[in-house]
Amino acid sequence: MNPVKIILLLVAIGVAWYGWQIWRKKKIAAEQAQARRDVRAIQDMVACPHCGVYLPAGSNHDCQEKTGQNTR
Ligand SMILES: [Zn+2]
């Protein structure tokens, strides 16, 4: 076998392996980012101190205004 062909074959294998590594890292990074988003979505759930309902932090929940006068 021609040595040049062997080198070209090794280069082709190296490029293919390198590309596969990049694709795999991107896939793992995307999965980890999605997992972090899921965890954060769970952690951002807070219990309303007035009615005890669990709701996403920052959501428009207006029971505080309704019950604030009764509880204080
Ligand atoms: Zn509430």
N, CA, C, O and the ligand as a Tripos MOL2 file, in Angstrom:
@<TRIPOS>MOLECULE
protein
  289   287    73     0     0
PROTEIN
NO_CHARGES

@<TRIPOS>ATOM
      1 N           0.8430   -1.2110    0.0000 N.3       1 MET1
      2 CA          0.0000    0.0000    0.0000 C.3       1 MET1
      3 C           0.8660    1.2430    0.0000 C.2       1 MET1
      4 O           1.8970    1.2930    0.6700 O.2       1 MET1
      5 N           0.4570    2.2150   -0.7300 N.am      2 ASN2
      6 CA          1.2150    3.4580   -0.8670 C.3       2 ASN2
      7 C           1.2320    4.2140    0.4700 C.2       2 ASN2
      8 O           0.1720    4.4250    1.0590 O.2       2 ASN2
      9 N           2.3990    4.6230    0.9570 N.am      3 PRO3
     10 CA          2.4530    5.3640    2.2490 C.3       3 PRO3
     11 C           1.6050    6.6210    2.2430 C.2       3 PRO3
     12 O           1.0240    6.9890    3.2640 O.2       3 PRO3
     13 N           1.5320    7.2830    1.0960 N.am      4 VAL4
     14 CA          0.7200    8.5090    1.0150 C.3       4 VAL4
     15 C          -0.7430    8.1750    1.2550 C.2       4 VAL4
     16 O          -1.4540    8.9230    1.9270 O.2       4 VAL4
     17 N          -1.1940    7.0520    0.7060 N.am      5 LYS5
     18 CA         -2.5920    6.6550    0.9130 C.3       5 LYS5
     19 C          -2.8640    6.3410    2.3780 C.2       5 LYS5
     20 O          -3.9340    6.6370    2.9100 O.2       5 LYS5
     21 N          -1.8580    5.7280    3.0200 N.am      6 ILE6
     22 CA         -2.0260    5.4110    4.4470 C.3       6 ILE6
     23 C          -2.1630    6.7040    5.2480 C.2       6 ILE6
     24 O          -3.0140    6.8130    6.1310 O.2       6 ILE6
     25 N          -1.3110    7.6870    4.9290 N.am      7 ILE7
     26 CA         -1.3730    8.9780    5.6470 C.3       7 ILE7
     27 C          -2.7240    9.6530    5.4020 C.2       7 ILE7
     28 O          -3.3540   10.1580    6.3320 O.2       7 ILE7
     29 N          -3.1630    9.6550    4.1350 N.am      8 LEU8
     30 CA         -4.4570   10.2760    3.8200 C.3       8 LEU8
     31 C          -5.5960    9.5570    4.5470 C.2       8 LEU8
     32 O          -6.5510   10.1820    5.0090 O.2       8 LEU8
     33 N          -5.4730    8.2300    4.6370 N.am      9 LEU9
     34 CA         -6.5080    7.4690    5.3420 C.3       9 LEU9
     35 C          -6.5260    7.8440    6.8250 C.2       9 LEU9
     36 O          -7.5870    8.0320    7.4200 O.2       9 LEU9
     37 N          -5.3100    7.9500    7.4160 N.am     10 LEU10
     38 CA         -5.2410    8.3390    8.8330 C.3      10 LEU10
     39 C          -5.8100    9.7430    9.0350 C.2      10 LEU10
     40 O          -6.5280    9.9960   10.0020 O.2      10 LEU10
     41 N          -5.4820   10.6580    8.1100 N.am     11 VAL11
     42 CA         -6.0090   12.0300    8.2120 C.3      11 VAL11
     43 C          -7.5250   12.0150    8.1140 C.2      11 VAL11
     44 O          -8.2090   12.7140    8.8620 O.2      11 VAL11
     45 N          -8.0540   11.2110    7.1830 N.am     12 ALA12
     46 CA         -9.5110   11.1360    7.0140 C.3      12 ALA12
     47 C         -10.1570   10.5870    8.2830 C.2      12 ALA12
     48 O         -11.2000   11.0750    8.7200 O.2      12 ALA12
     49 N          -9.5270    9.5650    8.8710 N.am     13 ILE13
     50 CA        -10.0760    9.0040   10.1120 C.3      13 ILE13
     51 C         -10.0050   10.0540   11.2210 C.2      13 ILE13
     52 O         -10.9410   10.2010   12.0070 O.2      13 ILE13
     53 N          -8.8820   10.7840   11.2780 N.am     14 GLY14
     54 CA         -8.7320   11.8070   12.3150 C.3      14 GLY14
     55 C          -9.7740   12.9040   12.1750 C.2      14 GLY14
     56 O         -10.3570   13.3380   13.1680 O.2      14 GLY14
     57 N         -10.0110   13.3520   10.9540 N.am     15 VAL15
     58 CA        -11.0120   14.4040   10.7280 C.3      15 VAL15
     59 C         -12.3970   13.8970   11.1110 C.2      15 VAL15
     60 O         -13.1720   14.6080   11.7510 O.2      15 VAL15
     61 N         -12.7030   12.6600   10.7150 N.am     16 ALA16
     62 CA        -14.0180   12.0970   11.0420 C.3      16 ALA16
     63 C         -14.1800   11.9750   12.5560 C.2      16 ALA16
     64 O         -15.2380   12.2910   13.1000 O.2      16 ALA16
     65 N         -13.1160   11.5100   13.2410 N.am     17 TRP17
     66 CA        -13.1800   11.3580   14.7020 C.3      17 TRP17
     67 C         -13.3460   12.7220   15.3680 C.2      17 TRP17
     68 O         -14.1210   12.8770   16.3120 O.2      17 TRP17
     69 N         -12.5890   13.7300   14.8490 N.am     18 TYR18
     70 CA        -12.6500   15.0770   15.4200 C.3      18 TYR18
     71 C         -14.0570   15.6630   15.2520 C.2      18 TYR18
     72 O         -14.6130   16.2540   16.1780 O.2      18 TYR18
     73 N         -14.6090   15.4890   14.0660 N.am     19 GLY19
     74 CA        -15.9610   15.9840   13.8300 C.3      19 GLY19
     75 C         -16.9770   15.2960   14.7220 C.2      19 GLY19
     76 O         -17.9090   15.9290   15.2160 O.2      19 GLY19
     77 N         -16.7950   13.9960   14.9280 N.am     20 TRP20
     78 CA        -17.7330   13.2610   15.7950 C.3      20 TRP20
     79 C         -17.6270   13.7540   17.2330 C.2      20 TRP20
     80 O         -18.6340   13.8630   17.9320 O.2      20 TRP20
     81 N         -16.3920   14.0570   17.6780 N.am     21 GLN21
     82 CA        -16.2020   14.5780   19.0400 C.3      21 GLN21
     83 C         -16.9170   15.9130   19.2100 C.2      21 GLN21
     84 O         -17.5800   16.1430   20.2210 O.2      21 GLN21
     85 N         -16.7790   16.7950   18.2170 N.am     22 ILE22
     86 CA        -17.4270   18.1110   18.2950 C.3      22 ILE22
     87 C         -18.9440   17.9350   18.3500 C.2      22 ILE22
     88 O         -19.6270   18.5770   19.1480 O.2      22 ILE22
     89 N         -19.4620   17.0480   17.4820 N.am     23 TRP23
     90 CA        -20.9160   16.8130   17.4460 C.3      23 TRP23
     91 C         -21.3910   16.2680   18.7890 C.2      23 TRP23
     92 O         -22.4470   16.6570   19.2900 O.2      23 TRP23
     93 N         -20.5840   15.3440   19.3780 N.am     24 ARG24
     94 CA        -20.9760   14.7300   20.6560 C.3      24 ARG24
     95 C         -20.9670   15.7750   21.7770 C.2      24 ARG24
     96 O         -21.8680   15.8070   22.6150 O.2      24 ARG24
     97 N         -19.9240   16.6370   21.7800 N.am     25 LYS25
     98 CA        -19.8370   17.6630   22.8300 C.3      25 LYS25
     99 C         -21.0160   18.6330   22.7350 C.2      25 LYS25
    100 O         -21.5850   19.0350   23.7490 O.2      25 LYS25
    101 N         -21.3740   19.0030   21.4980 N.am     26 LYS26
    102 CA        -22.5160   19.9060   21.3250 C.3      26 LYS26
    103 C         -23.7940   19.2500   21.8290 C.2      26 LYS26
    104 O         -24.6210   19.8950   22.4740 O.2      26 LYS26
    105 N         -23.9480   17.9590   21.5300 N.am     27 LYS27
    106 CA        -25.1430   17.2320   21.9520 C.3      27 LYS27
    107 C         -25.2130   17.1700   23.4760 C.2      27 LYS27
    108 O         -26.2700   17.4000   24.0630 O.2      27 LYS27
    109 N         -24.0670   16.8540   24.1250 N.am     28 ILE28
    110 CA        -24.0370   16.7690   25.5890 C.3      28 ILE28
    111 C         -24.3000   18.1390   26.2010 C.2      28 ILE28
    112 O         -25.0470   18.2570   27.1720 O.2      28 ILE28
    113 N         -23.6840   19.1780   25.6310 N.am     29 ALA29
    114 CA        -23.8750   20.5260   26.1620 C.3      29 ALA29
    115 C         -25.3380   20.9380   26.0580 C.2      29 ALA29
    116 O         -25.8810   21.5570   26.9730 O.2      29 ALA29
    117 N         -25.9700   20.5960   24.9480 N.am     30 ALA30
    118 CA        -27.3860   20.9410   24.7670 C.3      30 ALA30
    119 C         -28.2440   20.1960   25.7860 C.2      30 ALA30
    120 O         -29.1920   20.7570   26.3350 O.2      30 ALA30
    121 N         -27.9090   18.9250   26.0390 N.am     31 GLU31
    122 CA        -28.6860   18.1520   27.0050 C.3      31 GLU31
    123 C         -28.4950   18.7100   28.4160 C.2      31 GLU31
    124 O         -29.4480   18.7940   29.1900 O.2      31 GLU31
    125 N         -27.2390   19.0970   28.7510 N.am     32 GLN32
    126 CA        -26.9840   19.6490   30.0790 C.3      32 GLN32
    127 C         -27.6890   20.9850   30.2490 C.2      32 GLN32
    128 O         -28.2280   21.2710   31.3170 O.2      32 GLN32
    129 N         -27.6890   21.8040   29.2030 N.am     33 ALA33
    130 CA        -28.3730   23.0930   29.2870 C.3      33 ALA33
    131 C         -29.8700   22.8800   29.5090 C.2      33 ALA33
    132 O         -30.4960   23.5900   30.2960 O.2      33 ALA33
    133 N         -30.4340   21.9000   28.8110 N.am     34 GLN34
    134 CA        -31.8570   21.5950   28.9850 C.3      34 GLN34
    135 C         -32.1160   21.1030   30.4080 C.2      34 GLN34
    136 O         -33.1230   21.4650   31.0160 O.2      34 GLN34
    137 N         -31.2060   20.2760   30.9430 N.am     35 ALA35
    138 CA        -31.3740   19.7620   32.3020 C.3      35 ALA35
    139 C         -31.3080   20.9120   33.3040 C.2      35 ALA35
    140 O         -32.0780   20.9490   34.2640 O.2      35 ALA35
    141 N         -30.3790   21.8570   33.0760 N.am     36 ARG36
    142 CA        -30.2830   23.0060   33.9850 C.3      36 ARG36
    143 C         -31.5610   23.8330   33.9290 C.2      36 ARG36
    144 O         -32.0430   24.3160   34.9540 O.2      36 ARG36
    145 N         -32.1050   23.9920   32.7290 N.am     37 ARG37
    146 CA        -33.3600   24.7450   32.6220 C.3      37 ARG37
    147 C         -34.4770   24.0430   33.3820 C.2      37 ARG37
    148 O         -35.2830   24.6900   34.0500 O.2      37 ARG37
    149 N         -34.5230   22.7100   33.2790 N.am     38 ASP38
    150 CA        -35.5640   21.9590   33.9840 C.3      38 ASP38
    151 C         -35.3960   22.1290   35.4930 C.2      38 ASP38
    152 O         -36.3740   22.3640   36.2020 O.2      38 ASP38
    153 N         -34.1430   22.0080   35.9950 N.am     39 VAL39
    154 CA        -33.9100   22.1310   37.4350 C.3      39 VAL39
    155 C         -34.2830   23.5280   37.9020 C.2      39 VAL39
    156 O         -34.9020   23.6960   38.9530 O.2      39 VAL39
    157 N         -33.9050   24.5250   37.1190 N.am     40 ARG40
    158 CA        -34.2000   25.8960   37.5280 C.3      40 ARG40
    159 C         -35.7070   26.1380   37.5320 C.2      40 ARG40
    160 O         -36.2140   26.8640   38.3870 O.2      40 ARG40
    161 N         -36.4090   25.5490   36.6050 N.am     41 ALA41
    162 CA        -37.8660   25.7090   36.5640 C.3      41 ALA41
    163 C         -38.4820   25.1250   37.8210 C.2      41 ALA41
    164 O         -39.4530   25.6680   38.3490 O.2      41 ALA41
    165 N         -37.9170   24.0060   38.3110 N.am     42 ILE42
    166 CA        -38.4510   23.4020   39.5370 C.3      42 ILE42
    167 C         -38.0960   24.2780   40.7350 C.2      42 ILE42
    168 O         -38.9350   24.5030   41.6080 O.2      42 ILE42
    169 N         -36.8470   24.7770   40.7830 N.am     43 GLN43
    170 CA        -36.4150   25.5660   41.9340 C.3      43 GLN43
    171 C         -37.1500   26.8950   42.0090 C.2      43 GLN43
    172 O         -37.3310   27.4450   43.0950 O.2      43 GLN43
    173 N         -37.5720   27.4120   40.8690 N.am     44 ASP44
    174 CA        -38.2450   28.7060   40.8700 C.3      44 ASP44
    175 C         -39.6910   28.6020   41.3300 C.2      44 ASP44
    176 O         -40.3630   29.6220   41.4850 O.2      44 ASP44
    177 N         -40.1830   27.3840   41.5500 N.am     45 MET45
    178 CA        -41.5300   27.2400   42.0830 C.3      45 MET45
    179 C         -41.5210   27.6470   43.5490 C.2      45 MET45
    180 O         -40.7480   27.1010   44.3370 O.2      45 MET45
    181 N         -42.3570   28.5830   43.9180 N.am     46 VAL46
    182 CA        -42.4070   29.0600   45.2960 C.3      46 VAL46
    183 C         -43.8380   28.9310   45.8060 C.2      46 VAL46
    184 O         -44.7980   29.0650   45.0470 O.2      46 VAL46
    185 N         -43.9600   28.6710   47.0970 N.am     47 ALA47
    186 CA        -45.2880   28.5660   47.6910 C.3      47 ALA47
    187 C         -45.7690   29.9540   48.0660 C.2      47 ALA47
    188 O         -45.0310   30.7240   48.6820 O.2      47 ALA47
    189 N         -46.9680   30.2730   47.7080 N.am     48 CYS48
    190 CA        -47.5580   31.5450   48.0930 C.3      48 CYS48
    191 C         -47.7570   31.5560   49.6070 C.2      48 CYS48
    192 O         -48.3780   30.6340   50.1360 O.2      48 CYS48
    193 N         -47.2560   32.5620   50.3240 N.am     49 PRO49
    194 CA        -47.4040   32.5940   51.7750 C.3      49 PRO49
    195 C         -48.8440   32.7950   52.2300 C.2      49 PRO49
    196 O         -49.1520   32.5920   53.4040 O.2      49 PRO49
    197 N         -49.6960   33.1780   51.3530 N.am     50 HIS50
    198 CA        -51.0830   33.4750   51.7260 C.3      50 HIS50
    199 C         -52.0100   32.2880   51.4780 C.2      50 HIS50
    200 O         -52.8040   31.9240   52.3450 O.2      50 HIS50
    201 N         -51.9060   31.6730   50.2700 N.am     51 CYS51
    202 CA        -52.8200   30.5870   49.9540 C.3      51 CYS51
    203 C         -52.1100   29.2540   49.8420 C.2      51 CYS51
    204 O         -52.7790   28.2250   49.7420 O.2      51 CYS51
    205 N         -50.7390   29.2200   49.8540 N.am     52 GLY52
    206 CA        -50.0000   27.9720   49.8220 C.3      52 GLY52
    207 C         -49.9060   27.3350   48.4610 C.2      52 GLY52
    208 O         -49.3610   26.2370   48.3400 O.2      52 GLY52
    209 N         -50.4050   27.9680   47.4510 N.am     53 VAL53
    210 CA        -50.3340   27.4130   46.1040 C.3      53 VAL53
    211 C         -48.9120   27.5620   45.5840 C.2      53 VAL53
    212 O         -48.2940   28.6140   45.7480 O.2      53 VAL53
    213 N         -48.3830   26.4980   44.9500 N.am     54 TYR54
    214 CA        -47.0520   26.5610   44.3430 C.3      54 TYR54
    215 C         -47.1760   27.1640   42.9550 C.2      54 TYR54
    216 O         -47.9730   26.7160   42.1310 O.2      54 TYR54
    217 N         -46.3620   28.1980   42.7130 N.am     55 LEU55
    218 CA        -46.4210   28.8660   41.4290 C.3      55 LEU55
    219 C         -45.0320   29.3340   41.0490 C.2      55 LEU55
    220 O         -44.1890   29.5200   41.9270 O.2      55 LEU55
    221 N         -44.7660   29.5330   39.7570 N.am     56 PRO56
    222 CA        -43.4480   29.9920   39.3230 C.3      56 PRO56
    223 C         -43.1410   31.3650   39.9020 C.2      56 PRO56
    224 O         -43.9970   32.2490   39.9110 O.2      56 PRO56
    225 N         -41.8920   31.5420   40.3940 N.am     57 ALA57
    226 CA        -41.4980   32.8350   40.9430 C.3      57 ALA57
    227 C         -41.6190   33.9030   39.8700 C.2      57 ALA57
    228 O         -41.2220   33.6880   38.7250 O.2      57 ALA57
    229 N         -42.1530   35.0220   40.2290 N.am     58 GLY58
    230 CA        -42.2950   36.1130   39.2760 C.3      58 GLY58
    231 C         -43.5880   36.0730   38.5000 C.2      58 GLY58
    232 O         -43.8490   36.9690   37.6960 O.2      58 GLY58
    233 N         -44.4020   35.0630   38.7160 N.am     59 SER59
    234 CA        -45.6710   35.0060   38.0020 C.3      59 SER59
    235 C         -46.6530   35.9830   38.6450 C.2      59 SER59
    236 O         -46.5220   36.3420   39.8160 O.2      59 SER59
    237 N         -47.6190   36.3960   37.8690 N.am     60 ASN60
    238 CA        -48.6020   37.3510   38.3730 C.3      60 ASN60
    239 C         -49.6510   36.6190   39.1970 C.2      60 ASN60
    240 O         -50.6020   36.0500   38.6610 O.2      60 ASN60
    241 N         -49.4610   36.6440   40.4960 N.am     61 HIS61
    242 CA        -50.3740   35.9720   41.4080 C.3      61 HIS61
    243 C         -50.8890   37.0580   42.3430 C.2      61 HIS61
    244 O         -50.1190   37.6310   43.1130 O.2      61 HIS61
    245 N         -52.1520   37.3380   42.2820 N.am     62 ASP62
    246 CA        -52.6650   38.5540   42.9240 C.3      62 ASP62
    247 C         -53.4700   38.2720   44.1910 C.2      62 ASP62
    248 O         -54.2220   39.1390   44.6360 O.2      62 ASP62
    249 N         -53.3340   37.0680   44.7920 N.am     63 CYS63
    250 CA        -54.1340   36.7950   45.9760 C.3      63 CYS63
    251 C         -53.6270   37.5780   47.1760 C.2      63 CYS63
    252 O         -54.3650   37.7580   48.1440 O.2      63 CYS63
    253 N         -52.3490   38.0620   47.1340 N.am     64 GLN64
    254 CA        -51.8060   38.8350   48.2530 C.3      64 GLN64
    255 C         -52.6360   40.0940   48.4860 C.2      64 GLN64
    256 O         -52.8950   40.4800   49.6260 O.2      64 GLN64
    257 N         -53.0460   40.7210   47.3970 N.am     65 GLU65
    258 CA        -53.8210   41.9510   47.5340 C.3      65 GLU65
    259 C         -55.2120   41.6650   48.0980 C.2      65 GLU65
    260 O         -55.7720   42.4560   48.8570 O.2      65 GLU65
    261 N         -55.7590   40.4930   47.7000 N.am     66 LYS66
    262 CA        -57.1020   40.1670   48.1510 C.3      66 LYS66
    263 C         -57.1190   39.8030   49.6390 C.2      66 LYS66
    264 O         -57.9940   40.2510   50.3810 O.2      66 LYS66
    265 N         -56.1320   38.9760   50.0790 N.am     67 THR67
    266 CA        -56.1380   38.4800   51.4450 C.3      67 THR67
    267 C         -55.3110   39.3380   52.3850 C.2      67 THR67
    268 O         -55.3780   39.1570   53.6000 O.2      67 THR67
    269 N         -54.5310   40.2700   51.8460 N.am     68 GLY68
    270 CA        -53.6460   41.0770   52.7030 C.3      68 GLY68
    271 C         -54.4270   41.8350   53.7600 C.2      68 GLY68
    272 O         -53.9590   41.9670   54.8910 O.2      68 GLY68
    273 N         -55.5750   42.3220   53.4280 N.am     69 GLN69
    274 CA        -56.3460   43.1200   54.3980 C.3      69 GLN69
    275 C         -56.9240   42.2260   55.4930 C.2      69 GLN69
    276 O         -57.0750   42.6580   56.6350 O.2      69 GLN69
    277 N         -57.2450   40.9850   55.1440 N.am     70 ASN70
    278 CA        -57.8460   40.0950   56.1310 C.3      70 ASN70
    279 C         -56.8290   39.5380   57.1190 C.2      70 ASN70
    280 O         -57.1340   39.3760   58.3000 O.2      70 ASN70
    281 N         -55.5940   39.2380   56.6290 N.am     71 THR71
    282 CA        -54.6060   38.5770   57.4770 C.3      71 THR71
    283 C         -53.8240   39.5740   58.3170 C.2      71 THR71
    284 O         -53.1760   39.1680   59.2820 O.2      71 THR71
    285 N         -53.8570   40.8550   57.9950 N.am     72 ARG72
    286 CA        -53.0890   41.8130   58.7950 C.3      72 ARG72
    287 C         -54.0100   42.8050   59.4750 C.2      72 ARG72
    288 O         -53.5440   43.6900   60.1930 O.2      72 ARG72
    289 ZN        -51.6630   33.0100   46.8150 Zn       73 ZN73
@<TRIPOS>BOND
     1     1     2 1
     2     2     3 1
     3     3     4 2
     4     3     5 am
     5     5     6 1
     6     6     7 1
     7     7     8 2
     8     7     9 am
     9     9    10 1
    10    10    11 1
    11    11    12 2
    12    11    13 am
    13    13    14 1
    14    14    15 1
    15    15    16 2
    16    15    17 am
    17    17    18 1
    18    18    19 1
    19    19    20 2
    20    19    21 am
    21    21    22 1
    22    22    23 1
    23    23    24 2
    24    23    25 am
    25    25    26 1
    26    26    27 1
    27    27    28 2
    28    27    29 am
    29    29    30 1
    30    30    31 1
    31    31    32 2
    32    31    33 am
    33    33    34 1
    34    34    35 1
    35    35    36 2
    36    35    37 am
    37    37    38 1
    38    38    39 1
    39    39    40 2
    40    39    41 am
    41    41    42 1
    42    42    43 1
    43    43    44 2
    44    43    45 am
    45    45    46 1
    46    46    47 1
    47    47    48 2
    48    47    49 am
    49    49    50 1
    50    50    51 1
    51    51    52 2
    52    51    53 am
    53    53    54 1
    54    54    55 1
    55    55    56 2
    56    55    57 am
    57    57    58 1
    58    58    59 1
    59    59    60 2
    60    59    61 am
    61    61    62 1
    62    62    63 1
    63    63    64 2
    64    63    65 am
    65    65    66 1
    66    66    67 1
    67    67    68 2
    68    67    69 am
    69    69    70 1
    70    70    71 1
    71    71    72 2
    72    71    73 am
    73    73    74 1
    74    74    75 1
    75    75    76 2
    76    75    77 am
    77    77    78 1
    78    78    79 1
    79    79    80 2
    80    79    81 am
    81    81    82 1
    82    82    83 1
    83    83    84 2
    84    83    85 am
    85    85    86 1
    86    86    87 1
    87    87    88 2
    88    87    89 am
    89    89    90 1
    90    90    91 1
    91    91    92 2
    92    91    93 am
    93    93    94 1
    94    94    95 1
    95    95    96 2
    96    95    97 am
    97    97    98 1
    98    98    99 1
    99    99   100 2
   100    99   101 am
   101   101   102 1
   102   102   103 1
   103   103   104 2
   104   103   105 am
   105   105   106 1
   106   106   107 1
   107   107   108 2
   108   107   109 am
   109   109   110 1
   110   110   111 1
   111   111   112 2
   112   111   113 am
   113   113   114 1
   114   114   115 1
   115   115   116 2
   116   115   117 am
   117   117   118 1
   118   118   119 1
   119   119   120 2
   120   119   121 am
   121   121   122 1
   122   122   123 1
   123   123   124 2
   124   123   125 am
   125   125   126 1
   126   126   127 1
   127   127   128 2
   128   127   129 am
   129   129   130 1
   130   130   131 1
   131   131   132 2
   132   131   133 am
   133   133   134 1
   134   134   135 1
   135   135   136 2
   136   135   137 am
   137   137   138 1
   138   138   139 1
   139   139   140 2
   140   139   141 am
   141   141   142 1
   142   142   143 1
   143   143   144 2
   144   143   145 am
   145   145   146 1
   146   146   147 1
   147   147   148 2
   148   147   149 am
   149   149   150 1
   150   150   151 1
   151   151   152 2
   152   151   153 am
   153   153   154 1
   154   154   155 1
   155   155   156 2
   156   155   157 am
   157   157   158 1
   158   158   159 1
   159   159   160 2
   160   159   161 am
   161   161   162 1
   162   162   163 1
   163   163   164 2
   164   163   165 am
   165   165   166 1
   166   166   167 1
   167   167   168 2
   168   167   169 am
   169   169   170 1
   170   170   171 1
   171   171   172 2
   172   171   173 am
   173   173   174 1
   174   174   175 1
   175   175   176 2
   176   175   177 am
   177   177   178 1
   178   178   179 1
   179   179   180 2
   180   179   181 am
   181   181   182 1
   182   182   183 1
   183   183   184 2
   184   183   185 am
   185   185   186 1
   186   186   187 1
   187   187   188 2
   188   187   189 am
   189   189   190 1
   190   190   191 1
   191   191   192 2
   192   191   193 am
   193   193   194 1
   194   194   195 1
   195   195   196 2
   196   195   197 am
   197   197   198 1
   198   198   199 1
   199   199   200 2
   200   199   201 am
   201   201   202 1
   202   202   203 1
   203   203   204 2
   204   203   205 am
   205   205   206 1
   206   206   207 1
   207   207   208 2
   208   207   209 am
   209   209   210 1
   210   210   211 1
   211   211   212 2
   212   211   213 am
   213   213   214 1
   214   214   215 1
   215   215   216 2
   216   215   217 am
   217   217   218 1
   218   218   219 1
   219   219   220 2
   220   219   221 am
   221   221   222 1
   222   222   223 1
   223   223   224 2
   224   223   225 am
   225   225   226 1
   226   226   227 1
   227   227   228 2
   228   227   229 am
   229   229   230 1
   230   230   231 1
   231   231   232 2
   232   231   233 am
   233   233   234 1
   234   234   235 1
   235   235   236 2
   236   235   237 am
   237   237   238 1
   238   238   239 1
   239   239   240 2
   240   239   241 am
   241   241   242 1
   242   242   243 1
   243   243   244 2
   244   243   245 am
   245   245   246 1
   246   246   247 1
   247   247   248 2
   248   247   249 am
   249   249   250 1
   250   250   251 1
   251   251   252 2
   252   251   253 am
   253   253   254 1
   254   254   255 1
   255   255   256 2
   256   255   257 am
   257   257   258 1
   258   258   259 1
   259   259   260 2
   260   259   261 am
   261   261   262 1
   262   262   263 1
   263   263   264 2
   264   263   265 am
   265   265   266 1
   266   266   267 1
   267   267   268 2
   268   267   269 am
   269   269   270 1
   270   270   271 1
   271   271   272 2
   272   271   273 am
   273   273   274 1
   274   274   275 1
   275   275   276 2
   276   275   277 am
   277   277   278 1
   278   278   279 1
   279   279   280 2
   280   279   281 am
   281   281   282 1
   282   282   283 1
   283   283   284 2
   284   283   285 am
   285   285   286 1
   286   286   287 1
   287   287   288 2
@<TRIPOS>SUBSTRUCTURE
     1 MET1         2 RESIDUE 1 A MET
     2 ASN2         6 RESIDUE 1 A ASN
     3 PRO3        10 RESIDUE 1 A PRO
     4 VAL4        14 RESIDUE 1 A VAL
     5 LYS5        18 RESIDUE 1 A LYS
     6 ILE6        22 RESIDUE 1 A ILE
     7 ILE7        26 RESIDUE 1 A ILE
     8 LEU8        30 RESIDUE 1 A LEU
     9 LEU9        34 RESIDUE 1 A LEU
    10 LEU10       38 RESIDUE 1 A LEU
    11 VAL11       42 RESIDUE 1 A VAL
    12 ALA12       46 RESIDUE 1 A ALA
    13 ILE13       50 RESIDUE 1 A ILE
    14 GLY14       54 RESIDUE 1 A GLY
    15 VAL15       58 RESIDUE 1 A VAL
    16 ALA16       62 RESIDUE 1 A ALA
    17 TRP17       66 RESIDUE 1 A TRP
    18 TYR18       70 RESIDUE 1 A TYR
    19 GLY19       74 RESIDUE 1 A GLY
    20 TRP20       78 RESIDUE 1 A TRP
    21 GLN21       82 RESIDUE 1 A GLN
    22 ILE22       86 RESIDUE 1 A ILE
    23 TRP23       90 RESIDUE 1 A TRP
    24 ARG24       94 RESIDUE 1 A ARG
    25 LYS25       98 RESIDUE 1 A LYS
    26 LYS26      102 RESIDUE 1 A LYS
    27 LYS27      106 RESIDUE 1 A LYS
    28 ILE28      110 RESIDUE 1 A ILE
    29 ALA29      114 RESIDUE 1 A ALA
    30 ALA30      118 RESIDUE 1 A ALA
    31 GLU31      122 RESIDUE 1 A GLU
    32 GLN32      126 RESIDUE 1 A GLN
    33 ALA33      130 RESIDUE 1 A ALA
    34 GLN34      134 RESIDUE 1 A GLN
    35 ALA35      138 RESIDUE 1 A ALA
    36 ARG36      142 RESIDUE 1 A ARG
    37 ARG37      146 RESIDUE 1 A ARG
    38 ASP38      150 RESIDUE 1 A ASP
    39 VAL39      154 RESIDUE 1 A VAL
    40 ARG40      158 RESIDUE 1 A ARG
    41 ALA41      162 RESIDUE 1 A ALA
    42 ILE42      166 RESIDUE 1 A ILE
    43 GLN43      170 RESIDUE 1 A GLN
    44 ASP44      174 RESIDUE 1 A ASP
    45 MET45      178 RESIDUE 1 A MET
    46 VAL46      182 RESIDUE 1 A VAL
    47 ALA47      186 RESIDUE 1 A ALA
    48 CYS48      190 RESIDUE 1 A CYS
    49 PRO49      194 RESIDUE 1 A PRO
    50 HIS50      198 RESIDUE 1 A HIS
    51 CYS51      202 RESIDUE 1 A CYS
    52 GLY52      206 RESIDUE 1 A GLY
    53 VAL53      210 RESIDUE 1 A VAL
    54 TYR54      214 RESIDUE 1 A TYR
    55 LEU55      218 RESIDUE 1 A LEU
    56 PRO56      222 RESIDUE 1 A PRO
    57 ALA57      226 RESIDUE 1 A ALA
    58 GLY58      230 RESIDUE 1 A GLY
    59 SER59      234 RESIDUE 1 A SER
    60 ASN60      238 RESIDUE 1 A ASN
    61 HIS61      242 RESIDUE 1 A HIS
    62 ASP62      246 RESIDUE 1 A ASP
    63 CYS63      250 RESIDUE 1 A CYS
    64 GLN64      254 RESIDUE 1 A GLN
    65 GLU65      258 RESIDUE 1 A GLU
    66 LYS66      262 RESIDUE 1 A LYS
    67 THR67      266 RESIDUE 1 A THR
    68 GLY68      270 RESIDUE 1 A GLY
    69 GLN69      274 RESIDUE 1 A GLN
    70 ASN70      278 RESIDUE 1 A ASN
    71 THR71      282 RESIDUE 1 A THR
    72 ARG72      286 RESIDUE 1 A ARG
    73 ZN73       289 GROUP 0 **** ****
